[in-house]
Amino acid sequence: MSDLFTQRLALLAEPAHLPLLSQCLHGIERECLRVDTQGQLALTPHPAALGSTLTHPHITTDYAEPLLEFITGTSTDPAQTLHELESIHRFTYAKLAGEYLWSPSMPCPLPEEPLIPIAEYGRSNLGRLKHVYRQGLAVRYGKAMQCIAGIHYNFSLPEAMWPLLQQVDGDGRSVQDYQSASYFALIRNFRRYSWLLMYLFGASPALDAGFLRGRDHQLEAFDADTLYLPYATSLRMSDLGYQNNAQAGLTPCYDELSSYTRSLHRAVSTPYPPYEAIGTQRDGQWIQLNTNVLQIENEYYSSIRPKRVTRPGERPIHALQERGIQYVEARCLDINPFLPMGIDLTESLFMDAFLLFCALADSPLLANGECQTCTDNFLTVVTEGRRPGLMLTRGGSPIAMRDWATALLEQIQQVAVLLDRAGHQDLHRQAVIVQQAKIADPALTPSAQILEQMRSQDESFSRFAYRQSLAHAEYFRRQPVVGDELARFEQLASRSHDEQAQLEAQDSVDFDSFVRAYQESLASPRSA
């Protein structure tokens, strides 16, 4: 254990500082596909009763029209965040007619790619921009890959904690610069240790055989309709035969904010010849926003992102450059098909302890090949994390995954104890104990339980997933939102339609000019 980690724990354990730990903020984004009564992809438009996907604060779509995304607000209490997420689910089910929410991360059986509908956001320039961006994803990567769903866990430390930690570190930078640097330290540690999350919470060891659509792969046949790997934890986070040559050389540096934003700026402003060959329009219709390595910043696929709430019309890269990092978005969590919301309080509490550990532990720069080692460890665990005797690499030397996981959980437990002292409870510590049991017995992991269910029920991945989807629908429909809560959701839906109509009425330039102005807004990188 590093001296820095010990010093920071001791500082936060002081009675005057301990309450800060109860002020961390959490938010959850959960994606899920709508499916019909046969467990096939729903080809219907987004239900109007749910509101406008362009302007609703909590219910939108991600890539495809049937790929819903539920977004909570932020709260200091993860239980409150999950309660809000559950209410969104209950309201949605009240408005779904003859459809269900698909229970796991990997998609249901998909139709031929031309039939997968790309999300629509109305006639406004902003709505069309979002649609064309998704058209570009289809052109660049195919539609099937974009139908994978996941859970994004947003987390921030309280603003008042940074000056305290800065004092211990003896850092002379501005608080904003120190805060951004500290979030990058968190991100570097996340890169080092997120393989542990894949082992503990990975829930995609199998997928529908039609998903890969004839592409080369290394998966095995579970049955005639299912592909899998026997020791996999999260095929969602593997390459799945997916080759992204444009992004292959794009590994934004996590040393400091300025190098990170410069890397992203190059990617969103540098033409990529294969995309140039495709062009931006076909038969007079837009098919991608530009021919650069990335159309926009969010096209970069990563397991964690530094984030800052943007102002209207502001690009994410400019928000980061001007006001620094505000929170992180952990993007690698699978949807657990055994849980109605795909995540529960135990997992959320552990995520808090894990992310806070990543923030407090010493985090040197990723040098001497460590960045590639992080990637290799991660990919090893997603494809064979439950293999007996699995070895990873730490500090250039081999180490048994089980031994490393045990050591990490002992340190995370110290953070959990502090969080519990701050909240006068014992829930974080218990959440870590649950994870320790999974290290001792891989059969307790979600990935192992999914394969065991499929074997015991003699069912394919899709049959298993559909059965879970029906069970979750029953769970939510037994207790629909009512009264004031229902009225609030219906008011949000109605207001969102009005806001979309206002945006459409306010457009004063044609779409081509709008896109050109959007591209020009990134004319040059700003100083961090």
Secondary structure, 3 states (H helix, E strand, C coil): CCHHHHHHHHHHHCCCCHHHHHHCEEEEEEEEEEECCCCCECCCCCCHHHCCCCCCCCEEECCECCEEEEECCCECCHHHHHHHHHHHHHHHHHHCCCCEECCCCCCCCCCCHHHCCECCCCCCHHHHHHHHHHHHHHHHHCCHHHHCCCEEEEEECCCCHHHHHHHHHCCCCCHHHHHHHHHHHHHHHHHHHCHHHHHHHCCECEEEHHHHCCCCCCCEEEECCEEECCCCCEHHHCCCCCCCHHHHCCCCCCCCHHHHHHHHHHHHHCECHHHHHHCCEECCEECCCCCECCCCHHHCCCCEEEECCCCCCCCHHHHHHHHCCCEEEEEEECCCCCCCCCCCHHHHHHHHHHHHHHHHCCCCCCCCCHHHHHHHHHHHHHHHCCCCCCEEEECCEEEEHHHHHHHHHHHHHHHHHHHHHHHCCCHHHHHHHHHHHHHHCHHHCHHHHHHHHHHHHCCCHHHHHHHHHHHHHHHHHHCCCCHHHHHHHHHHHHHHHHHHHHHHHHCCCCHHHHHHHHHHCCCCCCCC
